[in-house]
Amino acid sequence: MARDRLVARGIAWAVGLLLVCASAAAVNASGPRPPWLSLCGKCLSPTVVESSGLGTTHAVAVARITREGATDWCENWQPEHVASCVQDALASEDVRTTYRATADCVHGRITAIDGTTYSLAGVWTNGIGKGRTKWRDPSGKVVGTDGPDSGLRISQQWEVLCPHTPASPPAAGTATPAYAFAVGQEIEAKYGRDWVRGRVTRIWPHEGAHGNEPAYDVQLVNGKRGILPKAMLRPAPSH
């Protein structure tokens, strides 16, 4: 089903019949839900409203509590009182807070929304965090996966800032794994009969028939934005 939707998006763009607008409503209707930054396991988490440099040495994500995020949270945790729950959430002090997280995805460092900088310490091999990234605080102590200060909130923020980044820092002189296109790379996308210049803004995971076949979120110079498979992109020629 996911593969069918991906192919459908590509075909629609190729023939110029369906275009994905950059507005939040259009993105929510036709693509993945906006990412968020985790505060804790059961907290209403802020939605990312601005990001840059994802997957690079200067990844940044800025987030705020939104009505959409509050509605999703209330439908999950207080389904019998959604309207009043959303009203209370939007009246809280948290709505006036701007959350910011940054990361150096290449060298395995993140400054989480709590303002503390953590260093990557591999992955958890068992327990609730199995397969997720493990982190050390400035004192060198590994942040556990239990309690309100769970290291899993750091893992989630890292996954937003550094999609498809290895779970351990690369050894000196070792190249990091590369996809066909990188975040920030200038490309050309098939648009009707033409190729239009643009830039990759994010990489979305996608498991296809032949394994990992990521889709690429691209912003074109003509103002259009969409999520496309590798087959509909090519490197932009140098000026």
Buried (B, 14 or more C-beta within 10 A) or exposed (E): EEEEBBEEBBEBBBEEEEBBBEEEEBBEEBBEEBBBBBBEBEEBBBBBBEBBBBBBEEBBBBBBBBEBBBBBBBEEEBEEEBEEBBEEBBEEEBBEEEBBBBBBBBEBBBBBBBEBBBBBBBBBEEEEBEEBBBBBBEEEEBBBBEEEEBBBBBBBBBBBBBBBBBBEBBEEEEEEEEBBBBBBBBBBBBBEEEBBBBBBBBBBEBEBEEEEBBBBBBBBEEEBBBBBBBEBBBEBEEE
